[in-house]
Amino acid sequence: MTLLKTTLEFRANSEEEANGIMEQYKKEATEKGYTLGSAGYVYKSKKSGEEAWVVKIVQNFCGVWDE
């Protein structure tokens, strides 16, 4: 069995924190043997004033036919 990709989602409390999470995974990509398939965040808010940024990271480890 071979791991092809993983999708990670995090909750950040600020836009700066969301950007920091994405930068961290971009830097780690070559060290940990994956490519970054996608990285982005979505802003969420509630009527009560609560805010959150949901960060989504896709790590690609290899393709279907890679050895």
SEGUVEX-333818 format. One record per residue (C-alpha): residue in one letter; x, y, z. Coordinates in steps of 0.001 Angstrom, whole numbers, padded with zeros to 6 digits, always signed. Layout:
% SEGUVEX-333818
aXYZ/...
//
This chain:
% SEGUVEX-333818
m+000000+000000+000000/t+001293+003455-000938/l+000192+006798+000499/l-000712+009124-002370/k-001951+012265-000631/t-003371+013648+002581/t-005724+016546+003177/l-005360+018535+006393/e-007693+021199+007761/f-006919+023589+010608/r-008822+026348+012376/a-006851+029593+012712/n-007865+032547+014878/s-006510+035229+012518/e-005591+035727+008888/e-001937+036059+009887/e-002062+032687+011644/a-003695+031119+008554/n-000919+032491+006328/g+001679+031208+008806/i+000280+027677+008673/m+000418+027686+004862/e+003994+029023+004853/q+005066+026358+007346/y+003809+023543+005113/k+005366+025142+002008/k+008772+025194+003755/e+008435+021637+005079/a+007439+020158+001700/t+010919+019406+000366/e+012252+018302+003755/k+009427+015817+004349/g+009183+014435+000803/y+005896+015796-000542/t+004686+018486-002899/l+001992+020942-001945/g-001059+020147-004060/s-002974+023137-002750/a-003029+025499+000193/g-005676+028055+001001/y-008083+029331+003601/v-011724+030336+003923/y-012960+033055+006273/k-015924+032093+008493/s-017924+034330+010818/k-020978+034096+013043/k-023617+036705+013779/s-022311+036779+017360/g-019047+038240+016045/e-016903+035110+016248/e-014361+034712+013446/a-012286+031810+012176/w-010140+030986+009181/v-010275+027367+007988/v-006962+026411+006368/k-006848+023485+003931/i-003558+021847+002949/v-003218+019009+000397/q+000059+017087+000537/n+000914+014967-002544/f+003397+012200-001841/c+003363+010436-005229/g+001192+009739-008248/v-000825+006600-008859/w+001789+005099-011170/d+004947+006382-009465/e+007246+003743-007990/
//
